[in-house]
Amino acid sequence: MTAGPTSLTQDEVSSSTTRCRILATAERFFREIGYQKTTVADIAKTLGMSPANVYRFFDSKKSINEAVVERLIGEVETLISRVADRPGLSASERMREIILALHRDSIERITAHPRIHEMVEAGMTESWEVCHHHVERITAVLARVIAEGKAAGEFRVADPAHAAGCIQTAILRYCHPVLIVRCPGDVAPPIDGMIDFLLGGLRAG
């Protein structure tokens, strides 16, 4: 006999709602004044609660920062997964679209929300665990597309996971927020040329 679906208690729903409100408020402050200038007291005051109450849901300011970053990069992961699942495209076409989507998204976020970028940059620099998990999930999507290309006879690679790791490293210059901002445009070849080179490597094995 299997257990039926469990429903959330009123306290659990309330707790989840409060966490979402804290994160939404924190993200707004991060966008407006930057995460370094934002304090837990700022967030608490806006929500009409005490800092101690905020700490009931997040044990530190850093954990709030990480949760906001996780929300943002979760949007990127959803975008990439949709591209990987797009019907009617070859593995090469999907791989190209994934890399271009990652690049465009990074540029757009940096341009539209520079203060949020500062927080993401800090997360990358401080090696927040959430950023490591993000890289792993993106690499897993790349590996899946490569494996599908191999199965279709389109790619000739011995180990799709290894190939995906190489691709992830190769496109870092075009997708990493720190490198995009700090490295001049003439350091790397145009992204379309890099994609052509990488796809050629996958096909040649």
Backbone torsions as a table, in degrees:
resi	resn	phi	psi	omega
1	MET	NA	125.4	-178.4
2	THR	-96.5	149.6	179.9
3	ALA	-72.5	145.8	178.2
4	GLY	-76.5	171.9	179.8
5	PRO	-63.9	138.9	179.5
6	THR	-92.2	144.8	178.3
7	SER	-109.5	150.1	179.7
8	LEU	-73.4	141.0	174.9
9	THR	-75.1	166.6	179.7
10	GLN	-61.6	-37.8	178.9
11	ASP	-64.9	-38.9	179.7
12	GLU	-67.5	-40.3	177.1
13	VAL	-63.1	-44.2	179.8
14	SER	-62.2	-41.7	-180.0
15	SER	-63.9	-43.8	179.2
16	SER	-63.6	-40.4	179.0
17	THR	-63.8	-42.7	-179.6
18	THR	-64.6	-42.1	177.1
19	ARG	-58.9	-43.4	179.8
20	CYS	-64.3	-39.0	179.0
21	ARG	-65.6	-40.1	178.3
22	ILE	-62.8	-45.7	-178.5
23	LEU	-66.5	-40.5	179.3
24	ALA	-63.8	-41.0	179.1
25	THR	-67.7	-43.3	178.7
26	ALA	-60.8	-44.6	-179.4
27	GLU	-61.7	-38.6	178.7
28	ARG	-63.3	-43.7	177.3
29	PHE	-63.2	-42.0	-179.4
30	PHE	-60.2	-39.6	-179.9
31	ARG	-68.7	-35.8	-172.8
32	GLU	-85.5	-44.3	-175.3
33	ILE	-123.6	-6.0	-179.7
34	GLY	96.2	149.8	-174.8
35	TYR	-72.8	-27.5	-178.9
36	GLN	-69.1	-34.6	-179.7
37	LYS	-83.8	-16.2	179.8
38	THR	-77.4	133.5	177.6
39	THR	-113.6	159.8	175.3
40	VAL	-61.8	-33.1	177.7
41	ALA	-62.8	-38.6	176.6
42	ASP	-59.9	-47.9	-178.2
43	ILE	-63.0	-46.6	-177.9
44	ALA	-61.9	-45.0	-177.9
45	LYS	-61.3	-42.1	180.0
46	THR	-63.3	-35.3	-178.7
47	LEU	-88.0	-2.0	-179.8
48	GLY	69.6	34.6	177.8
49	MET	-133.6	172.7	179.8
50	SER	-88.0	155.9	174.3
51	PRO	-56.2	-36.4	179.6
52	ALA	-61.0	-34.0	178.9
53	ASN	-69.5	-37.3	176.5
54	VAL	-61.4	-40.5	-178.4
55	TYR	-69.5	-10.8	172.7
56	ARG	-69.1	-26.7	-176.2
57	PHE	-103.8	-28.6	177.9
58	PHE	-135.4	125.4	-171.6
59	ASP	-77.5	-7.9	179.8
60	SER	-160.8	165.4	174.0
61	LYS	-62.6	-37.4	-179.5
62	LYS	-61.9	-37.6	-179.7
63	SER	-67.5	-30.9	174.0
64	ILE	-67.5	-45.7	178.7
65	ASN	-56.4	-46.5	-177.7
66	GLU	-64.7	-38.8	180.0
67	ALA	-66.0	-37.7	177.1
68	VAL	-66.3	-44.2	178.0
69	VAL	-60.6	-41.3	-179.4
70	GLU	-61.7	-38.8	176.2
71	ARG	-61.8	-43.1	-177.1
72	LEU	-67.8	-46.9	-177.4
73	ILE	-74.4	-21.3	174.1
74	GLY	-62.6	-34.7	176.7
75	GLU	-64.2	-40.0	178.9
76	VAL	-65.2	-43.9	-178.8
77	GLU	-63.2	-38.0	176.8
78	THR	-64.3	-43.2	178.2
79	LEU	-58.5	-47.1	-176.9
80	ILE	-67.2	-38.8	178.5
81	SER	-62.4	-38.8	179.0
82	ARG	-66.2	-38.9	177.5
83	VAL	-64.7	-42.7	-179.1
84	ALA	-63.4	-28.9	-178.0
85	ASP	-94.2	1.9	-174.8
86	ARG	-64.0	125.9	-178.1
87	PRO	-76.6	158.3	174.0
88	GLY	81.2	4.4	-179.5
89	LEU	-115.5	144.5	175.2
90	SER	-72.0	169.1	177.4
91	ALA	-62.1	-39.1	178.5
92	SER	-62.3	-43.3	-179.9
93	GLU	-65.4	-40.9	178.8
94	ARG	-68.0	-38.8	178.6
95	MET	-62.4	-43.9	178.4
96	ARG	-60.7	-45.7	-178.4
97	GLU	-65.7	-36.1	178.3
98	ILE	-62.8	-49.2	-177.9
99	ILE	-63.7	-44.0	179.2
100	LEU	-64.5	-38.1	179.4
101	ALA	-65.5	-41.7	177.4
102	LEU	-61.7	-43.1	-179.5
103	HIS	-66.0	-48.4	-179.1
104	ARG	-62.3	-42.0	-178.9
105	ASP	-63.4	-41.6	179.3
106	SER	-62.6	-44.8	-179.9
107	ILE	-63.1	-45.2	-177.3
108	GLU	-64.3	-41.8	-178.8
109	ARG	-67.7	-39.7	179.4
110	ILE	-64.9	-41.3	-178.0
111	THR	-70.9	-45.2	-174.0
112	ALA	-78.9	-33.9	-174.1
113	HIS	-135.0	72.7	-176.5
114	PRO	-61.1	-32.8	-179.0
115	ARG	-72.8	-34.1	173.3
116	ILE	-65.2	-38.3	177.1
117	HIS	-58.2	-39.0	179.1
118	GLU	-57.9	-40.0	-179.3
119	MET	-69.5	-42.6	178.7
120	VAL	-63.6	-40.4	178.1
121	GLU	-60.9	-42.8	178.3
122	ALA	-63.1	-40.0	178.8
123	GLY	-60.9	-42.9	177.3
124	MET	-64.5	-42.0	-177.6
125	THR	-66.7	-41.4	-178.3
126	GLU	-84.0	-1.1	178.1
127	SER	58.5	46.6	175.5
128	TRP	-57.9	141.7	-176.3
129	GLU	-58.3	-35.8	-177.9
130	VAL	-62.1	-33.9	178.9
131	CYS	-69.7	-38.1	176.2
132	HIS	-61.8	-43.9	179.8
133	HIS	-63.6	-36.6	178.4
134	HIS	-61.1	-47.2	179.1
135	VAL	-60.4	-41.8	-179.9
136	GLU	-62.8	-41.1	-178.6
137	ARG	-70.1	-38.5	176.8
138	ILE	-65.2	-42.8	179.0
139	THR	-61.8	-36.6	179.0
140	ALA	-64.4	-37.4	177.2
141	VAL	-65.8	-43.9	177.7
142	LEU	-59.8	-42.9	-179.1
143	ALA	-62.6	-38.3	179.5
144	ARG	-64.4	-43.7	179.8
145	VAL	-65.4	-41.1	179.0
146	ILE	-64.1	-42.1	179.4
147	ALA	-62.9	-38.8	178.0
148	GLU	-67.0	-38.6	176.6
149	GLY	-65.4	-37.5	177.6
150	LYS	-65.3	-44.3	-179.3
151	ALA	-63.0	-31.8	-179.9
152	ALA	-84.5	-2.0	-179.0
153	GLY	80.4	10.8	-178.4
154	GLU	-83.4	-38.6	179.4
155	PHE	-111.5	150.5	178.1
156	ARG	-122.7	83.9	179.7
157	VAL	-129.5	146.0	179.8
158	ALA	-77.8	-38.8	-173.8
159	ASP	-135.7	101.8	-179.3
160	PRO	-57.1	-36.2	-179.6
161	ALA	-65.8	-42.6	177.9
162	HIS	-64.7	-43.4	179.0
163	ALA	-61.7	-39.3	179.0
164	ALA	-63.9	-39.1	177.1
165	GLY	-63.3	-37.9	177.9
166	CYS	-66.8	-41.7	178.3
167	ILE	-62.4	-45.5	-179.4
168	GLN	-58.1	-42.8	178.3
169	THR	-66.0	-40.8	-176.8
170	ALA	-66.2	-31.9	-177.0
171	ILE	-94.3	2.6	-176.9
172	LEU	-55.9	-41.4	-178.8
173	ARG	-58.2	-28.9	-174.9
174	TYR	-94.7	-11.5	-172.9
175	CYS	-125.5	-19.9	-178.7
176	HIS	-77.3	123.9	-175.9
177	PRO	-57.8	-36.4	-179.6
178	VAL	-67.5	-45.7	-177.3
179	LEU	-69.8	-35.4	178.6
180	ILE	-61.6	-42.6	-176.4
181	VAL	-76.7	-42.6	-169.2
182	ARG	-91.0	-19.0	-178.0
183	CYS	-99.7	132.1	178.3
184	PRO	-64.7	154.5	-174.8
185	GLY	-64.1	-23.0	-176.0
186	ASP	-87.5	3.7	179.5
187	VAL	-73.5	-37.0	-176.1
188	ALA	-113.3	156.6	175.4
189	PRO	-68.4	162.5	176.5
190	PRO	-55.1	146.8	-173.0
191	ILE	-63.0	-35.3	179.0
192	ASP	-63.4	-37.8	177.5
193	GLY	-65.9	-38.9	177.9
194	MET	-65.8	-40.5	178.7
195	ILE	-63.5	-43.6	177.8
196	ASP	-58.3	-42.0	-179.9
197	PHE	-63.3	-45.1	-178.5
198	LEU	-66.8	-42.0	178.9
199	LEU	-65.7	-36.1	176.2
200	GLY	-61.2	-38.8	177.7
201	GLY	-65.9	-39.1	179.2
202	LEU	-66.7	-37.6	-178.6
203	ARG	-73.8	-33.5	-177.8
204	ALA	-80.9	-23.7	-179.3
205	GLY	71.2	NA	NA
